Amino acid sequence: MRRQLSNRTVNAGDPARLGVSPASGPAFRNVRTALPLGIWLASALLTFAQPVAPPLIRPGAAPVSTNEPIRVTIAIPPAQTYVVGDPIPLTWRFTNTSTQLLAFMWEGCCRNNGKVEMKRQGPPPPAKVALAHLGPGPGIYSPKCDHCKQTRKLGELTVESTVAGPSLAHQFARAVRLAPGAAQEFGTLLADWVKTEFTGDYKVRAHYLGVHPKQRPQMPRGVALWNGRTLTPELELSLLSVADYLAERPARTAARQLSLQLAGPARLVPFASQSLKLRLTNTGQVEQRLDWPACLDLWIVTTNGQRVLPLSEPSLGSAETVVIPAGGTVERDLPFSHELLVGEPFEHYQVFVELRETATGLRVPSDSIFTHWRLDTAAVTQLLRDAADKPLTGARNAPLKLLRIYLGEIAAALRDVDPAALSPAAARLTADLRTAAALKPLSPKPGRVDLSLRIDPDGQFHFSEVAVADAFKHRALPVAEQLREVLSLRHHLGWDVGVGLKPEPGTLLRHVAAALAAIAPVRNDLASAPVTPVFNADSTAFANVSFPEAVIPANLVLRVTKPGHTPQLAVARRLADPQRPGIEAMFSAAEIPQLAFAALPRPAALEALLSDGQLASPRPLVLAAASLSWAELTAQLGPLLNRSLPLDLVVQ
């Protein structure tokens, strides 16, 4: 009988190949049963195991190179004219030119990975023959015209980068994966990267770092991180300053055959109905149609030529198609209010409107007007009446909000307001805002504010800030009442108020206790318990000392007394219970008065206790005698200060 051949691949260690029969029997049935279970357990461990860090394309940060696996380019949409202040789009395009899946970090906000370089080019060499103008029309600059460049004669200039940090709309960095051959684009604004100010023809290029050394993107297995640096190709950009753009108005008006004339208020009045009046004249021989108001843009410019961008898009009217016959004129009213300048400094602003660029027409500005934004005494008086007397129509008191925004700037106007001409509610609001305006220099921005309460050796205590003294110089209020009034005004100032004690070295602790007792009625309104930083003997470390109202739980209690002329230090500590690992052992507030303290001969003995390792996380509470001076107390606490351990102090 012919033997059949098997198609099974035989391994070198196969028992059949070696002439040995496969193992069998009861002993090996258990092995065959346990083998699938072992394989399942191994796969489960791999599933739940922490993945290793993705491999890097190359170790360390590579120098800038154009041979990176990811190619980066930047692009700006083409336009006949860009003006300083335009929201110029800057698009980043990342292309994976490698054959593997790559990942990098994209952040278009804090400028940790990306950097844009922008340099103005100087004029070309002088021509031997007169050059003809090439462009949309005489008097209009064209970046493609050598005659214009020769006439301009601007020197080279490197544009300053924007300050590193979040832009107006923060974008959190995120990891991006690119498949081989894939590309992805990200939209930003040129103003996010560089600060443009001047007219000129610029060359723009960008650097990008795939993964910053401080970034740790989490990627699946098999996804490599691109941590190289790449340099984009250069692109050209021509910019006009606002002044140069407005200087071209006659030439642009003639080329577009549309003339824009603007009229408006010389002064902005809060919450008043005001508008701009725009007159459009068709100077051509054919009818012109405009997609209103999409064809229009409003410009508000500061005295130094910077455009003001309102927080919200200004409304310029309802949508319509405006038809202007040949030689005809159309007039429109444009809404114009103080809300466009809320938060901006008080000054004169230049205002104009423009027709936006189209496929067949240049952008054209109107003539400009100047309007003054300022809250004088009359405006402040009216806002006080509106804020205090008129019923609110919504969740916000808009007049009061405006007064709070400009609280520091209207301090003089508030002083000039006559309370006798106001209602009782408005007069009270005026008094509150006067005091708040005097305090505003202490912290112009909202946030945490800590007042320093200085305690002199003679027991007198007062706030050391000049702004606090100025705010209450006409009223002799005790410290507690001053603090109470500051706390009552914190909603006008946007502050979270805290108090820091500043005792002099010779100040006795009983004077510190008296100061704490004086402000005790308003402690619950403070942002936190009173605190003071205390430095060690050589000022190389410090610890924050808090002053709780009563004894609180702690695991390290120090008692500092002065029975004679020499301070004495004693300590009690609660160590962790070995039978209860992970649970922090603490003395309760009720146990602390009955503790048995161990006397320490000198502060160095406290250092030995802190160094023996038996108390992993010390939470010290200091019970100090009122007869001690501040210098005597801090000398006993040197080991705690050297370790910068925060501690709580109770004067007994």
C-alpha positions as CSV (number, residue, x, y, z in Angstrom):
1,M,0.0,0.0,0.0
2,R,1.3,3.3,-1.1
3,R,2.1,5.7,1.9
4,Q,0.3,9.1,1.7
5,L,2.5,12.2,2.0
6,S,1.6,14.9,4.6
7,N,1.6,18.6,3.6
8,R,2.4,19.7,7.2
9,T,5.6,21.7,7.7
10,V,7.8,19.9,10.1
11,N,9.9,21.9,12.5
12,A,13.4,21.0,13.5
13,G,12.3,20.2,17.0
14,D,9.2,18.3,16.0
15,P,9.0,14.9,17.8
16,A,7.7,13.2,14.7
17,R,10.8,14.3,12.8
18,L,13.0,13.0,15.6
19,G,11.3,9.7,15.6
20,V,9.8,10.2,19.0
21,S,6.1,9.6,19.7
22,P,4.2,12.7,20.9
23,A,3.7,12.8,24.7
24,S,0.4,11.5,25.9
25,G,-1.2,10.2,29.1
26,P,-2.9,11.8,32.1
27,A,0.1,13.9,33.0
28,F,0.0,15.7,29.7
29,R,-3.7,16.2,29.5
30,N,-3.4,18.8,32.3
31,V,-0.7,20.6,30.2
32,R,-3.0,20.7,27.2
33,T,-5.8,22.1,29.4
34,A,-3.6,24.8,31.0
35,L,-2.0,25.9,27.8
36,P,-5.0,27.8,26.4
37,L,-5.5,29.4,29.8
38,G,-1.9,30.6,29.9
39,I,-2.2,32.1,26.4
40,W,-5.4,33.9,27.4
41,L,-3.8,35.4,30.5
42,A,-0.8,36.6,28.5
43,S,-3.0,38.3,25.9
44,A,-5.0,40.0,28.7
45,L,-1.8,41.3,30.3
46,L,-0.7,42.7,27.0
47,T,-4.1,44.4,26.6
48,F,-4.0,46.2,29.9
49,A,-0.3,46.9,30.0
50,Q,0.9,50.5,29.8
51,P,2.0,51.2,26.2
52,V,5.5,52.2,25.7
53,A,6.4,55.6,24.4
54,P,6.1,55.9,20.6
55,P,9.5,55.8,18.8
56,L,11.0,59.0,17.6
57,I,12.1,59.5,14.1
58,R,15.5,60.5,15.4
59,P,16.8,61.1,18.9
60,G,17.1,64.7,20.1
61,A,16.1,67.9,18.3
62,A,17.4,68.0,14.8
63,P,18.6,71.2,13.2
64,V,16.4,73.0,10.7
65,S,16.2,70.9,7.6
66,T,14.3,70.7,4.3
67,N,14.7,66.9,4.1
68,E,12.2,66.1,6.8
69,P,9.6,63.4,6.4
70,I,6.9,66.0,6.9
71,R,6.9,68.9,4.5
72,V,5.4,72.2,5.8
73,T,4.3,75.1,3.6
74,I,2.5,78.3,4.4
75,A,0.1,80.3,2.2
76,I,-1.7,83.6,2.1
77,P,-4.7,84.1,-0.2
78,P,-3.8,86.4,-3.1
79,A,-5.2,89.9,-3.0
80,Q,-4.4,93.1,-4.9
81,T,-4.0,95.0,-1.6
82,Y,-3.4,94.1,2.0
83,V,-3.5,96.9,4.6
84,V,-1.9,96.8,8.1
85,G,-4.8,95.8,10.3
86,D,-6.4,93.3,7.9
87,P,-7.1,89.9,9.4
88,I,-4.7,88.2,6.9
89,P,-5.2,84.5,6.8
90,L,-2.1,82.3,7.1
91,T,-2.7,78.7,6.2
92,W,-0.2,76.0,7.3
93,R,-0.1,72.8,5.3
94,F,1.6,69.6,6.6
95,T,2.3,66.8,4.1
96,N,3.7,63.4,5.1
97,T,6.2,62.4,2.4
98,S,7.4,59.3,4.2
99,T,6.0,55.7,4.0
100,Q,5.0,55.4,7.6
101,L,2.3,56.8,9.8
102,L,3.7,59.9,11.6
103,A,2.4,62.2,14.4
104,F,3.3,65.7,15.5
105,M,1.9,68.5,17.8
106,W,-0.1,71.3,16.2
107,E,-0.5,74.5,18.2
108,G,-1.4,77.8,16.5
109,C,-1.5,79.9,19.6
110,C,1.3,79.8,22.1
111,R,4.1,79.7,19.4
112,N,6.1,76.9,21.1
113,N,6.3,74.8,17.9
114,G,6.0,77.3,15.2
115,K,7.8,80.6,14.3
116,V,7.2,83.0,11.5
117,E,9.9,85.3,10.1
118,M,9.0,88.3,8.1
119,K,11.5,90.7,6.6
120,R,10.9,93.8,4.5
121,Q,12.9,94.0,1.3
122,G,14.9,97.1,0.2
123,P,14.5,98.8,-3.1
124,P,15.9,97.2,-6.3
125,P,19.2,98.6,-7.8
126,P,18.7,102.0,-9.6
127,A,17.6,101.5,-13.2
128,K,19.6,103.2,-16.0
129,V,16.4,104.1,-17.9
130,A,13.2,105.5,-16.6
131,L,10.8,102.7,-15.6
132,A,7.1,102.8,-16.6
133,H,4.4,102.2,-14.0
134,L,2.8,98.8,-14.1
135,G,-0.3,98.4,-12.0
136,P,-4.0,99.0,-11.5
137,G,-3.6,102.8,-12.1
138,P,-1.4,105.8,-11.5
139,G,-1.0,106.6,-7.8
140,I,-1.8,103.0,-6.7
141,Y,1.1,101.0,-5.5
142,S,1.8,97.6,-7.2
143,P,4.3,95.1,-5.7
144,K,5.0,93.9,-9.3
145,C,6.0,97.4,-10.4
146,D,9.7,98.2,-10.2
147,H,8.9,101.9,-10.7
148,C,6.8,101.8,-7.5
149,K,9.6,100.1,-5.6
150,Q,12.2,102.6,-6.8
151,T,9.9,105.4,-5.8
152,R,9.1,104.0,-2.4
153,K,12.8,103.5,-1.4
154,L,12.1,101.7,1.9
155,G,15.0,100.1,3.7
156,E,15.2,96.6,5.0
157,L,13.3,95.8,8.2
158,T,12.8,92.7,10.3
159,V,9.2,92.5,11.7
160,E,8.9,91.9,15.4
161,S,7.4,88.6,16.4
162,T,4.3,88.7,18.7
163,V,5.0,88.1,22.3
164,A,5.0,84.4,23.1
165,G,1.9,83.4,24.9
166,P,-1.8,82.7,24.2
167,S,-3.5,84.7,21.5
168,L,-7.0,86.2,21.8
169,A,-8.6,82.8,21.2
170,H,-6.5,80.2,22.9
171,Q,-6.1,76.9,21.0
172,F,-4.8,74.0,23.1
173,A,-2.0,72.0,21.4
174,R,-3.2,68.7,20.0
175,A,-1.6,65.6,18.5
176,V,-2.1,65.1,14.8
177,R,-1.6,61.9,12.8
178,L,-0.7,61.9,9.2
179,A,-0.9,58.8,7.0
180,P,1.8,58.3,4.3
181,G,1.1,60.8,1.5
182,A,-1.6,62.6,3.4
183,A,-1.8,66.3,4.0
184,Q,-3.7,68.5,6.5
185,E,-4.2,72.2,6.7
186,F,-4.6,74.6,9.7
187,G,-5.9,78.1,9.5
188,T,-4.4,80.9,11.5
189,L,-3.9,84.7,11.1
190,L,-0.6,86.4,10.3
191,A,-1.2,88.6,13.4
192,D,-1.0,85.5,15.6
193,W,2.7,85.2,14.6
194,V,4.1,88.6,13.8
195,K,3.3,92.2,14.5
196,T,2.9,94.2,11.3
197,E,3.2,98.0,11.4
198,F,4.8,99.4,8.3
199,T,4.3,99.7,4.6
200,G,6.6,97.4,2.5
201,D,7.2,94.4,0.4
202,Y,8.0,91.5,2.7
203,K,9.3,87.9,2.4
204,V,7.7,85.5,4.8
205,R,8.8,82.1,5.9
206,A,8.2,79.8,8.9
207,H,9.9,77.3,11.0
208,Y,8.1,74.4,12.7
209,L,9.2,71.9,15.3
210,G,7.2,68.7,15.2
211,V,7.3,67.8,18.9
212,H,8.7,70.1,21.6
213,P,10.9,68.4,24.2
214,K,8.3,69.3,26.9
215,Q,5.4,67.8,24.9
216,R,4.4,64.2,25.6
217,P,1.7,63.2,23.0
218,Q,0.2,59.7,23.7
219,M,0.1,57.7,20.5
220,P,-0.8,54.0,19.8
221,R,1.9,51.5,19.0
222,G,3.3,51.8,15.5
223,V,2.9,55.6,15.3
224,A,6.2,57.4,15.2
225,L,6.7,60.9,16.5
226,W,8.1,63.5,14.1
227,N,10.3,65.7,16.3
228,G,12.4,67.3,13.6
229,R,12.5,71.0,12.5
230,T,11.6,72.1,9.0
231,L,11.7,75.4,7.1
232,T,9.0,76.5,4.7
233,P,9.5,78.0,1.3
234,E,9.4,81.8,1.2
235,L,6.3,83.7,0.1
236,E,6.0,87.4,-0.8
237,L,3.5,89.8,0.8
238,S,3.0,93.5,0.1
239,L,1.5,95.7,2.9
240,L,0.2,99.3,3.0
241,S,0.0,101.2,6.3
242,V,-3.4,102.8,7.0
243,A,-1.9,106.3,6.2
244,D,-0.5,105.1,2.9
245,Y,-3.7,103.4,2.0
246,L,-5.8,106.5,2.7
247,A,-3.3,108.5,0.6
248,E,-4.2,106.4,-2.4
249,R,-8.0,107.2,-2.0
250,P,-8.3,109.6,-5.0
251,A,-6.5,107.2,-7.3
252,R,-8.6,104.2,-6.1
253,T,-11.8,106.2,-6.3
254,A,-11.0,107.0,-9.9
255,A,-10.2,103.4,-10.7
256,R,-13.3,101.9,-9.0
257,Q,-15.5,104.8,-10.2
258,L,-17.1,104.9,-6.8
259,S,-16.7,107.8,-4.3
260,L,-17.4,107.3,-0.6
261,Q,-18.0,110.2,1.7
262,L,-18.5,109.7,5.4
263,A,-20.0,111.9,8.1
264,G,-20.4,111.0,11.8
265,P,-20.4,112.3,15.4
266,A,-17.4,114.0,16.8
267,R,-18.0,112.4,20.2
268,L,-19.4,109.1,21.2
269,V,-22.1,109.2,23.9
270,P,-22.7,106.0,25.8
271,F,-26.1,104.3,25.1
272,A,-27.1,107.1,22.7
273,S,-28.6,106.5,19.3
274,Q,-25.8,107.6,16.9
275,S,-24.9,106.6,13.4
276,L,-22.5,107.2,10.5
277,K,-23.9,108.7,7.3
278,L,-22.3,107.2,4.1
279,R,-22.8,108.7,0.7
280,L,-21.8,106.6,-2.4
281,T,-21.5,108.3,-5.8
282,N,-21.1,106.4,-9.0
283,T,-18.7,108.5,-11.1
284,G,-18.7,106.0,-14.0
285,Q,-20.9,105.7,-17.1
286,V,-22.5,102.3,-16.1
287,E,-24.8,101.2,-13.4
288,Q,-23.1,99.6,-10.3
289,R,-24.6,97.0,-7.9
290,L,-23.3,96.3,-4.4
291,D,-24.1,93.4,-2.2
292,W,-24.9,95.4,1.0
293,P,-23.6,95.3,3.7
294,A,-21.2,92.4,2.8
295,C,-19.3,94.8,0.4
296,L,-18.5,97.2,3.3
297,D,-16.0,97.1,6.1
298,L,-15.6,99.5,9.0
299,W,-12.2,100.7,10.2
300,I,-11.5,102.3,13.6
301,V,-7.8,103.4,13.9
302,T,-5.9,104.6,16.9
303,T,-3.6,107.7,16.8
304,N,-0.5,105.4,16.3
305,G,-2.1,103.8,13.2
306,Q,-3.2,100.5,14.8
307,R,-6.7,99.1,13.9
308,V,-9.1,98.5,16.7
309,L,-10.9,95.1,16.2
310,P,-14.2,95.1,18.2
311,L,-15.0,91.9,20.1
312,S,-18.0,91.3,17.9
313,E,-18.6,92.0,14.2
314,P,-20.2,95.4,13.8
315,S,-23.7,95.4,12.3
316,L,-23.8,97.7,9.2
317,G,-27.4,97.2,8.3
318,S,-29.8,94.7,6.8
319,A,-28.9,92.7,3.7
320,E,-29.9,94.2,0.3
321,T,-28.7,94.8,-3.2
322,V,-27.8,98.5,-3.6
323,V,-28.1,99.7,-7.2
324,I,-26.3,103.0,-8.1
325,P,-27.1,104.3,-11.5
326,A,-24.5,106.0,-13.6
327,G,-23.8,109.4,-12.1
328,G,-26.2,108.6,-9.3
329,T,-25.9,108.8,-5.5
330,V,-27.1,106.6,-2.7
331,E,-27.0,107.4,1.1
332,R,-27.1,104.9,3.9
333,D,-27.0,105.2,7.7
334,L,-24.5,102.9,9.5
335,P,-25.1,102.0,13.2
336,F,-22.2,103.4,15.3
337,S,-22.1,103.1,19.1
338,H,-19.7,103.2,22.0
339,E,-19.8,99.4,22.2
340,L,-17.3,99.2,19.4
341,L,-14.7,100.9,21.7
342,V,-15.5,99.4,25.1
343,G,-12.3,98.4,26.8
344,E,-10.2,100.7,24.5
345,P,-8.3,103.7,25.9
346,F,-9.9,107.1,25.9
347,E,-8.6,109.1,22.9
348,H,-9.4,110.4,19.5
349,Y,-10.1,107.6,16.9
350,Q,-9.9,107.8,13.1
351,V,-13.0,106.2,11.5
352,F,-13.6,105.3,7.8
353,V,-15.4,102.7,5.8
354,E,-14.2,100.9,2.7
355,L,-15.6,98.9,-0.2
356,R,-14.0,95.5,-0.2
357,E,-12.0,94.2,-3.0
358,T,-13.8,92.2,-5.7
359,A,-12.6,90.1,-8.7
360,T,-12.9,93.2,-10.9
361,G,-12.6,96.1,-8.5
362,L,-10.0,97.6,-6.1
363,R,-10.9,98.2,-2.5
364,V,-11.7,101.8,-1.9
365,P,-11.7,103.8,1.3
366,S,-13.9,106.7,2.2
367,D,-12.7,109.9,3.7
368,S,-12.0,109.6,7.4
369,I,-13.5,111.4,10.3
370,F,-12.3,111.7,13.9
371,T,-14.4,110.8,16.9
372,H,-13.6,111.3,20.6
373,W,-14.2,108.4,23.1
374,R,-14.2,109.6,26.7
375,L,-16.4,109.6,29.7
376,D,-16.5,113.1,31.0
377,T,-18.3,114.3,34.1
378,A,-21.6,114.7,32.3
379,A,-21.5,111.2,30.9
380,V,-20.5,109.7,34.2
381,T,-23.3,111.5,36.0
382,Q,-25.8,110.1,33.5
383,L,-24.4,106.6,33.8
384,L,-24.7,106.8,37.6
385,R,-28.4,107.8,37.3
386,D,-29.0,105.0,34.8
387,A,-27.2,102.4,36.9
388,A,-28.9,103.3,40.2
389,D,-32.4,104.5,39.3
390,K,-33.6,102.8,36.2
391,P,-35.0,99.2,36.5
392,L,-32.8,96.5,34.9
393,T,-34.1,94.9,31.8
394,G,-31.8,91.9,31.9
395,A,-29.3,90.0,34.0
396,R,-26.7,92.8,33.6
397,N,-26.6,96.4,34.5
398,A,-25.0,97.8,31.4
399,P,-24.3,101.3,32.7
400,L,-22.7,100.0,35.9
401,K,-20.6,97.5,33.9
402,L,-19.3,100.4,31.8
403,L,-18.4,102.4,34.9
404,R,-16.6,99.4,36.4
405,I,-14.6,98.8,33.2
406,Y,-13.2,102.4,33.2
407,L,-13.1,102.8,37.0
408,G,-9.5,103.9,37.1
409,E,-9.9,106.3,34.2
410,I,-12.9,108.1,35.5
411,A,-11.6,108.8,39.0
412,A,-11.4,112.5,38.4
413,A,-14.8,112.7,36.8
414,L,-16.3,110.8,39.8
415,R,-14.8,113.4,42.1
416,D,-16.5,116.2,40.1
417,V,-19.9,114.7,40.3
418,D,-22.3,116.6,42.5
419,P,-24.1,114.1,44.8
420,A,-26.8,116.7,45.6
421,A,-28.0,116.5,42.1
422,L,-28.5,112.7,42.4
423,S,-31.0,110.4,44.0
424,P,-30.0,108.8,47.3
425,A,-29.2,105.5,45.5
426,A,-27.1,107.2,42.9
427,A,-25.3,109.2,45.6
428,R,-24.4,106.1,47.5
429,L,-23.2,104.5,44.3
430,T,-21.1,107.5,43.6
431,A,-19.4,107.4,47.0
432,D,-18.7,103.7,46.5
433,L,-17.2,104.1,43.1
434,R,-15.1,107.0,44.3
435,T,-13.5,104.8,46.9
436,A,-13.1,101.9,44.5
437,A,-11.5,104.2,41.9
438,A,-9.0,105.3,44.6
439,L,-8.2,101.7,45.3
440,K,-7.9,100.7,41.7
441,P,-4.2,101.5,41.3
442,L,-3.4,98.8,43.8
443,S,-4.4,96.2,41.2
444,P,-5.8,97.5,37.8
445,K,-6.7,94.0,36.7
446,P,-9.3,91.7,38.4
447,G,-7.9,88.8,40.5
448,R,-6.4,88.1,43.9
449,V,-5.3,91.1,45.9
450,D,-3.6,90.7,49.3
451,L,-3.5,93.7,51.6
452,S,-0.4,94.0,53.9
453,L,-1.3,94.6,57.5
454,R,1.8,95.9,59.2
455,I,2.0,95.4,63.0
456,D,4.5,97.7,64.8
457,P,6.3,96.9,68.0
458,D,4.1,99.3,69.9
459,G,1.0,97.4,69.0
460,Q,-0.3,99.8,66.3
461,F,-1.3,98.2,63.0
462,H,-2.3,99.6,59.7
463,F,-2.4,98.7,56.0
464,S,0.9,99.6,54.3
465,E,-0.5,100.2,50.8
466,V,-0.5,103.8,49.7
467,A,-3.7,103.3,47.7
468,V,-5.6,102.2,50.9
469,A,-4.3,105.3,52.8
470,D,-5.4,107.6,49.9
471,A,-8.8,106.0,49.7
472,F,-9.5,106.7,53.4
473,K,-7.5,109.9,54.0
474,H,-10.7,112.0,54.5
475,R,-12.2,109.4,56.8
476,A,-10.6,108.3,60.0
477,L,-11.7,104.6,59.9
478,P,-10.2,101.9,62.0
479,V,-8.4,99.1,60.2
480,A,-11.4,96.7,60.6
481,E,-13.8,99.2,59.0
482,Q,-11.3,99.9,56.2
483,L,-11.1,96.2,55.5
484,R,-14.9,95.9,55.7
485,E,-15.4,98.7,53.1
486,V,-12.8,97.2,50.8
487,L,-14.6,93.9,50.9
488,S,-17.9,95.6,50.2
489,L,-16.4,97.1,47.0
490,R,-14.7,94.0,45.7
491,H,-17.6,93.4,43.2
492,H,-16.8,96.8,41.6
493,L,-13.1,96.0,41.5
494,G,-13.3,92.4,40.5
495,W,-11.0,91.4,43.4
496,D,-10.6,88.4,45.7
497,V,-9.3,90.0,48.8
498,G,-6.9,88.5,51.3
499,V,-4.8,89.8,54.2
500,G,-1.1,89.2,54.8
501,L,0.3,90.1,58.3
502,K,3.6,91.9,58.4
503,P,4.8,92.0,62.0
504,E,8.1,93.7,62.8
505,P,10.9,91.5,64.4
506,G,10.3,93.2,67.8
507,T,6.5,92.9,67.7
508,L,5.1,90.8,70.5
509,L,2.7,88.0,69.6
510,R,0.0,89.5,71.7
511,H,-0.1,92.4,69.3
512,V,-0.4,90.0,66.4
513,A,-3.3,88.3,68.2
514,A,-4.9,91.8,68.8
515,A,-4.6,92.6,65.1
516,L,-6.2,89.2,64.2
517,A,-9.0,89.8,66.7
518,A,-9.7,93.2,65.1
519,I,-10.3,91.8,61.6
520,A,-12.1,88.6,62.9
521,P,-15.6,89.9,62.1
522,V,-14.8,90.0,58.4
523,R,-12.6,86.9,58.2
524,N,-15.3,84.8,56.5
525,D,-15.4,87.3,53.6
526,L,-11.6,87.0,52.9
527,A,-10.4,84.8,50.1
528,S,-8.3,82.8,52.6
529,A,-7.1,82.9,56.2
530,P,-4.5,85.6,57.0
531,V,-1.0,84.5,56.0
532,T,2.5,85.8,56.0
533,P,5.7,84.5,54.4
534,V,8.6,84.0,56.9
535,F,12.2,83.6,55.7
536,N,14.9,81.6,57.4
537,A,18.0,83.1,59.0
538,D,20.0,83.4,55.8
539,S,17.0,84.2,53.5
540,T,17.5,81.1,51.4
541,A,14.1,79.6,52.1
542,F,10.7,80.6,53.4
543,A,7.5,79.1,54.7
544,N,4.0,80.5,54.6
545,V,2.5,80.9,58.1
546,S,-1.3,80.8,58.3
547,F,-3.3,82.1,61.3
548,P,-6.4,79.9,61.9
549,E,-9.0,81.1,64.3
550,A,-8.6,78.0,66.5
551,V,-6.6,74.9,67.0
552,I,-6.8,72.6,64.0
553,P,-5.7,68.9,63.4
554,A,-2.0,68.3,62.9
555,N,0.5,65.5,63.1
556,L,3.4,67.7,64.4
557,V,2.5,70.1,67.2
558,L,5.2,72.5,68.5
559,R,4.8,74.5,71.7
560,V,6.9,77.6,72.1
561,T,6.8,79.2,75.6
562,K,8.8,81.8,77.4
563,P,8.7,81.1,81.2
564,G,11.6,83.4,81.8
565,H,13.9,85.3,79.4
566,T,14.6,82.3,77.2
567,P,12.2,80.7,74.8
568,Q,11.6,76.9,75.2
569,L,10.6,74.5,72.5
570,A,8.6,71.3,73.0
571,V,7.1,68.9,70.5
572,A,4.6,66.1,70.1
573,R,4.1,64.1,66.9
574,R,1.7,61.3,65.8
575,L,3.4,58.7,63.7
576,A,1.6,56.5,61.2
577,D,0.0,53.3,62.4
578,P,1.7,50.3,60.7
579,Q,-1.6,48.4,60.9
580,R,-3.3,51.1,58.9
581,P,-1.0,51.8,56.0
582,G,-2.0,54.7,53.7
583,I,-4.0,56.5,56.4
584,E,-2.5,59.7,57.7
585,A,-2.5,59.8,61.5
586,M,-3.4,63.2,63.0
587,F,-4.0,64.7,66.4
588,S,-7.6,66.0,66.6
589,A,-8.4,69.5,67.8
590,A,-9.8,68.0,71.0
591,E,-6.6,66.0,71.7
592,I,-4.1,68.8,71.3
593,P,-4.8,70.6,74.6
594,Q,-4.1,67.4,76.5
595,L,-0.9,66.4,74.7
596,A,2.2,65.3,76.5
597,F,5.0,67.4,74.9
598,A,8.7,66.4,74.9
599,A,11.0,69.3,75.5
600,L,13.7,70.0,73.0
601,P,17.0,71.5,74.3
602,R,17.6,73.6,71.1
603,P,16.1,74.0,67.6
604,A,18.7,71.6,66.2
605,A,16.9,68.8,68.0
606,L,13.9,69.6,65.9
607,E,16.0,69.1,62.8
608,A,16.9,65.6,64.0
609,L,13.2,64.7,64.5
610,L,12.4,66.0,61.0
611,S,15.3,64.0,59.5
612,D,14.6,60.6,61.1
613,G,12.1,59.7,58.4
614,Q,9.3,58.5,60.7
615,L,7.0,61.4,59.7
616,A,6.7,61.3,56.0
617,S,4.5,64.4,55.5
618,P,4.7,66.8,58.5
619,R,1.7,69.0,59.0
620,P,3.0,71.4,61.7
621,L,0.9,73.4,64.1
622,V,2.7,75.9,66.3
623,L,1.2,77.0,69.7
624,A,3.1,80.1,70.7
625,A,3.0,82.2,73.9
626,A,1.8,85.7,73.6
627,S,4.9,87.1,75.4
628,L,7.2,86.0,72.6
629,S,8.4,88.4,70.1
630,W,8.2,87.6,66.4
631,A,12.0,87.3,66.1
632,E,12.1,84.9,69.0
633,L,9.4,82.7,67.5
634,T,11.0,82.5,64.1
635,A,14.4,81.6,65.6
636,Q,12.8,78.5,67.2
637,L,11.2,77.5,63.9
638,G,14.4,77.5,61.8
639,P,14.3,73.8,60.8
640,L,10.7,74.2,59.5
641,L,11.6,77.3,57.6
642,N,14.7,75.7,56.0
643,R,12.4,73.0,54.6
644,S,9.7,75.5,53.5
645,L,7.1,73.6,55.4
646,P,3.8,75.6,55.5
647,L,2.6,75.8,59.1
648,D,-0.3,77.1,61.2
649,L,0.2,79.4,64.1
650,V,-2.1,79.9,67.1
651,V,-1.2,82.5,69.7
652,Q,-2.2,81.4,73.2
